[in-house]
Amino acid sequence: MRLAALMRIARVQTAFDRGQARITFEMALEEAQRLKGRERESMLQLARLIVAAVAPDLLDQIPSGSHGPKRQFESGMLVKTMLDHNLTDAAFQYVSDYKDVSTIPLGYFPNVIQRMKDDEPKLTLLRHATKAWRKMPDNHSRSDFLHIFQNLWRLMPLDEAQDLAREIVRDSLDRPDRATTAGYFEGVAFTSHREHTLFGIIHIVQHLDPPLAESLSAGHEQLASAIRRFPHGWESIFEESEERRKQSMATGAACGGGFGMAGNPKDKPYMMAMMQASKDADYRPAIAHALEQYQRDIDPNSPNLAPKPVWPSTSSFRSILYQAGKQIGADAAVYLDRVPEDDLRLFAHIELEAALAGLPELQAMQSMYRPPQRPDR
């Protein structure tokens, strides 16, 4: 508990004194390295997330226990944390040095690129993403690369961009097609993953190799249909989107809105309460749901044996106090009295201070471990 608190306190200190924040974090990390078992794994996972906000250059000193999709999710969260804390140079260095193509966070490359002022580092990331794309299996990360290429291809020398566009076309044609479901506005739908991919870069091919673009259209029915609707592919979609937006603003039409939620269905009432609290500034219903989570965490018949800093209820109390602090300021401290246990109250208080210091909310970390029940003998 003390080590997790110190790490989170170190993040708050970054708002005032980065040097002291680093000292606090390194002190906690040194002790965390000496832990054993599940506690060590949990604390090092937390340390990797927080070090991205405090001192990203220390990341290499903290081993990651994640692999495959979990490692990819973690790497993406590290990039997001760096950017949220305005550590753009560190985020650029992290993604540009990333070597494991199976977990490279290509989906977050555009987030880094948007922060870059000069074209040269943008081109560096595009070329790095290209090398990763050539080696990675056929998964969603390949689509992430296409989004990067769509936006940055003009930064490449003409010959290089032309060769890469042709390579993407060949790669798509050589791979077995598979079913997909995609569409744009009215009347454009794709059930072929290959043709959807080709449509994604057809505007680039039209610029760089018009005869190839014509031959692709002639040989693919869904692609041809989409081009009739959007003659220049994504360029046409963007232009129409902008026109619709301007018309909507001119007529005063209300923009559509909504929200999405993901996670344990049992937590839906809590998430709905948080949505309502963001409107009426009353966090008592959300606290009530967090207390229900707490009862599940301490259930004597099946307690959550994960470390307390990563209990779902701990995360909920932290988030409630952070959001309340952002919305109503120091007066949100009134909710601390509703948090059970000094330990959970401490973590909630730290997040309240983070909100008052103007820091972004840190990605929640939750864990639940309930040992299997032994059958009665």
C-alpha positions in Angstrom: 0.0 0.0 0.0 2.8 2.4 0.9 4.7 1.8 -2.3 1.7 2.2 -4.5 0.8 5.5 -2.6 4.4 6.8 -3.0 4.3 6.1 -6.8 1.0 8.0 -7.2 2.2 10.8 -5.0 5.3 11.1 -7.2 3.0 11.7 -10.2 1.2 14.6 -8.3 4.7 16.0 -7.5 5.4 16.3 -11.2 3.0 19.3 -11.2 5.4 21.2 -8.9 8.8 19.6 -8.8 9.9 17.0 -11.3 13.2 16.4 -9.5 11.5 15.6 -6.2 8.9 13.4 -8.1 11.7 11.3 -9.6 13.3 10.9 -6.1 10.0 9.8 -4.6 9.4 7.4 -7.5 12.9 5.8 -7.4 12.6 5.2 -3.7 9.3 3.3 -4.2 10.7 1.4 -7.2 13.7 0.2 -5.3 11.5 -1.3 -2.7 9.1 -2.7 -5.2 11.9 -4.6 -6.9 12.5 -6.5 -3.7 8.9 -7.8 -3.4 7.9 -11.3 -4.3 5.1 -13.0 -6.2 1.8 -11.4 -7.1 2.6 -8.2 -5.1 5.8 -7.6 -7.0 4.1 -8.2 -10.4 1.3 -5.9 -9.5 3.6 -3.1 -8.2 5.9 -3.3 -11.2 2.9 -3.1 -13.6 1.8 0.0 -11.8 5.3 1.4 -11.8 5.5 1.1 -15.6 2.4 3.1 -16.0 3.3 5.8 -13.5 7.0 6.1 -14.7 5.6 7.1 -18.1 4.3 10.2 -16.4 7.2 10.8 -14.0 10.4 9.7 -15.7 10.0 7.8 -19.0 13.7 7.2 -19.3 13.4 4.7 -16.4 11.1 2.4 -18.3 13.9 0.1 -19.4 14.6 -0.6 -15.7 11.2 -2.0 -15.0 10.4 -5.4 -16.6 7.0 -6.0 -18.2 5.2 -9.2 -17.4 2.8 -8.7 -20.3 2.9 -10.5 -23.6 0.9 -10.5 -26.9 -2.2 -8.4 -26.9 -1.8 -7.4 -23.3 1.7 -6.1 -24.0 0.3 -4.1 -27.0 -2.4 -2.6 -24.8 0.2 -1.7 -22.2 2.5 -0.1 -24.7 -0.4 2.0 -26.0 -1.3 3.1 -22.5 2.3 4.1 -21.9 2.3 6.3 -25.0 -1.1 7.8 -24.0 0.2 8.5 -20.5 3.3 10.3 -21.8 1.2 12.5 -24.2 -1.4 13.2 -21.5 1.4 14.5 -19.3 2.9 16.6 -22.2 6.0 14.4 -22.5 5.9 14.4 -26.3 9.6 13.9 -26.9 9.6 10.9 -24.6 6.6 9.4 -26.5 8.3 10.0 -29.8 11.5 8.3 -28.5 9.5 5.3 -27.1 7.6 4.5 -30.4 10.6 5.3 -32.7 12.8 2.8 -30.7 10.1 0.1 -30.4 11.4 -3.2 -31.8 8.7 -5.9 -31.2 6.5 -5.7 -34.3 3.9 -8.1 -32.7 3.1 -5.6 -30.0 4.1 -2.2 -31.5 1.4 0.3 -30.7 0.8 1.5 -34.2 -2.7 2.7 -33.2 -1.1 5.4 -31.1 1.4 6.6 -33.7 -1.1 9.2 -35.0 -1.4 10.6 -31.5 2.3 11.2 -31.4 2.5 12.5 -34.9 -0.2 15.1 -34.2 2.1 16.6 -31.5 5.1 16.9 -33.9 5.7 20.3 -35.3 8.4 19.4 -37.9 7.9 17.0 -40.8 11.2 15.1 -40.3 10.2 13.3 -37.1 6.8 12.5 -38.7 8.6 10.9 -41.7 10.8 9.0 -39.3 7.7 7.5 -37.6 6.1 6.7 -41.0 9.2 4.8 -42.1 9.4 3.0 -38.7 5.8 2.0 -39.0 6.4 0.8 -42.6 9.2 -1.5 -41.4 6.9 -2.9 -38.7 4.0 -3.4 -41.2 6.2 -5.5 -43.5 6.9 -7.9 -40.7 3.6 -8.1 -38.8 0.9 -10.8 -39.3 -2.4 -10.0 -40.8 -4.2 -8.3 -37.9 -5.8 -5.0 -37.0 -2.4 -3.4 -36.6 -1.9 -3.5 -40.4 -5.0 -1.4 -40.7 -3.5 1.0 -38.2 -0.5 1.4 -40.5 -2.8 2.2 -43.5 -4.3 5.1 -41.5 -0.8 6.4 -40.9 0.1 6.1 -44.6 -3.2 7.8 -45.6 -2.3 10.9 -43.7 1.5 11.1 -44.2 2.3 9.8 -47.6 2.9 13.3 -49.0 5.9 13.6 -46.7 7.8 10.9 -48.5 9.8 11.5 -51.6 7.6 10.8 -54.7 9.4 7.6 -55.7 9.4 6.2 -52.2 5.7 6.9 -51.7 4.9 5.4 -55.1 6.8 2.2 -54.4 5.1 1.8 -51.0 1.6 2.4 -52.5 2.3 -0.3 -55.1 3.7 -2.6 -52.4 0.5 -2.2 -50.3 -1.6 -3.0 -53.4 0.5 -6.2 -54.1 0.3 -7.3 -50.5 -3.4 -6.9 -50.4 -3.9 -8.8 -53.7 -1.6 -11.6 -52.6 -3.2 -12.3 -49.3 -6.3 -14.4 -49.1 -9.4 -12.3 -48.9 -11.7 -12.4 -45.9 -15.1 -11.2 -45.0 -15.6 -7.8 -43.3 -18.4 -5.3 -42.7 -17.7 -1.7 -43.5 -19.5 1.3 -45.0 -19.5 5.0 -45.6 -22.5 7.3 -45.6 -25.3 6.1 -47.8 -25.0 3.3 -50.3 -21.3 2.3 -49.9 -20.7 -1.0 -48.2 -17.9 -3.5 -48.2 -18.0 -7.2 -47.4 -14.5 -7.8 -48.9 -11.6 -7.0 -46.6 -9.3 -6.7 -49.7 -11.5 -4.3 -51.5 -12.0 -2.2 -48.4 -8.2 -2.0 -48.0 -7.7 -0.9 -51.6 -10.4 1.8 -51.2 -8.4 3.1 -48.2 -5.5 4.0 -50.4 -7.1 4.4 -53.8 -6.8 8.2 -53.6 -3.0 7.8 -53.1 -2.8 5.4 -56.0 -4.8 7.8 -58.2 -2.1 10.5 -57.5 0.9 8.3 -57.9 -0.1 5.6 -60.5 -3.3 6.5 -62.3 -3.2 3.4 -64.6 -2.9 1.1 -61.6 -5.9 2.8 -59.9 -8.0 2.3 -63.1 -7.1 -1.4 -63.3 -8.0 -1.9 -59.6 -11.3 -0.3 -60.1 -12.0 -2.4 -63.2 -11.3 -5.6 -61.4 -13.1 -5.1 -58.2 -16.9 -4.5 -58.1 -17.2 -3.2 -54.6 -14.3 -0.9 -55.1 -15.7 0.4 -58.3 -19.1 1.1 -56.7 -17.4 3.0 -53.9 -15.4 5.1 -56.3 -18.5 6.0 -58.2 -19.9 7.4 -55.0 -16.6 8.9 -53.8 -14.4 9.5 -56.9 -11.3 10.3 -54.9 -11.7 7.8 -52.0 -10.9 9.2 -48.6 -10.3 12.7 -50.0 -13.9 12.7 -51.2 -15.2 11.4 -47.9 -13.4 14.1 -46.0 -14.7 16.8 -48.3 -18.3 15.6 -48.0 -17.9 15.3 -44.2 -16.8 18.9 -44.0 -19.6 20.0 -46.2 -22.2 18.2 -44.0 -20.6 19.7 -40.9 -20.8 23.3 -42.3 -24.5 22.7 -43.4 -25.4 21.4 -40.0 -23.8 24.5 -38.3 -25.5 26.9 -40.8 -28.9 25.4 -40.1 -28.4 25.2 -36.4 -29.0 21.5 -36.4 -28.0 19.7 -33.2 -25.1 17.4 -33.5 -25.7 13.8 -32.5 -24.1 12.6 -29.4 -23.8 9.6 -27.1 -21.4 7.6 -25.1 -20.0 4.1 -25.0 -19.1 1.9 -22.1 -16.9 -1.2 -21.7 -16.1 -3.5 -18.9 -17.9 -5.7 -16.4 -21.7 -5.6 -16.9 -22.0 -5.5 -13.1 -20.3 -2.1 -13.2 -22.9 -0.5 -15.6 -24.9 1.2 -12.7 -21.7 2.8 -11.4 -20.7 4.1 -14.9 -24.2 5.4 -15.4 -24.0 7.2 -12.0 -20.7 8.8 -13.0 -22.3 10.0 -16.3 -25.1 11.6 -14.3 -22.7 13.1 -11.7 -20.9 14.8 -14.5 -24.1 16.7 -15.2 -25.5 17.4 -11.7 -22.2 17.3 -9.6 -23.8 14.8 -7.1 -21.4 11.9 -6.6 -23.3 10.2 -3.8 -25.0 7.7 -6.1 -21.6 6.8 -7.6 -20.1 6.4 -4.1 -23.0 4.0 -3.3 -22.1 1.8 -6.3 -18.4 1.9 -5.3 -19.3 0.7 -1.8 -21.1 -2.2 -3.4 -17.9 -3.0 -5.3 -16.0 -2.8 -2.0 -18.3 -5.3 -0.4 -17.6 -7.7 -3.3 -13.8 -7.1 -2.8 -14.0 -8.0 0.9 -16.6 -10.8 0.6 -15.6 -13.2 3.4 -16.7 -16.2 1.3 -14.7 -15.2 -1.8 -12.4 -12.2 -1.1 -10.4 -10.5 -3.8 -6.9 -11.6 -3.0 -5.3 -9.2 -5.5 -3.3 -6.3 -3.9 -5.6 -3.7 -2.5 -4.2 -0.8 -4.6 -5.6 -2.5 -7.7 -9.0 -3.6 -6.3 -11.9 -2.4 -8.6 -13.4 -0.5 -5.6 -10.1 1.3 -5.0 -10.1 2.3 -8.7 -13.7 3.6 -8.4 -13.1 5.7 -5.3 -10.0 7.2 -7.0 -11.9 8.1 -10.1 -14.9 9.5 -8.2 -12.7 11.9 -6.2 -10.7 12.8 -9.3 -13.8 13.7 -11.3 -15.4 15.5 -8.4 -12.2 17.5 -7.8 -12.2 18.5 -11.5 -15.8 19.6 -11.4 -16.3 21.2 -8.0 -12.7 21.8 -6.8 -11.5 21.4 -3.2 -15.1 21.1 -1.9 -15.0 17.5 -3.3 -13.1 16.6 -0.2 -16.5 16.1 1.5 -16.7 12.8 -0.3 -13.6 11.4 1.4 -15.6 10.7 4.5 -17.7 8.2 2.6 -14.7 6.1 1.5 -14.2 3.1 3.8 -10.7 2.3 5.2 -7.8 4.6 5.6 -5.9 2.9 2.8 -8.6 3.4 0.1 -9.2 6.9 1.4 -5.6 7.7 1.0 -5.6 6.7 -2.7 -8.8 8.7 -3.3 -7.2 11.7 -1.6 -4.1 11.5 -3.8 -6.3 11.5 -7.0 -8.2 14.5 -5.6 -4.9 16.3 -5.3 -4.0 15.3 -8.8 -7.2 16.9 -10.1 -6.6 20.1 -8.1 -3.1 20.2 -9.5 -4.4 20.1 -13.0 -3.1 16.7 -14.0 -4.9 14.3 -16.3 -6.7 11.3 -14.8 -4.4 8.3 -14.8 -5.5 5.1 -16.6 -7.2 2.9 -14.0 -5.5 -0.4 -13.0 -7.8 -3.1 -11.7 -7.2 -6.7 -10.8 -9.3 -9.4 -9.2 -8.0 -12.8 -8.0 -10.3 -15.3 -6.3 -8.8 -18.7 -5.7 -10.9 -21.6 -7.0 -13.2 -23.0 -4.4 -12.2 -26.4 -3.1 -14.9 -29.1 -3.5 -16.3 -30.3 -0.2 -14.9 -33.7 0.9 
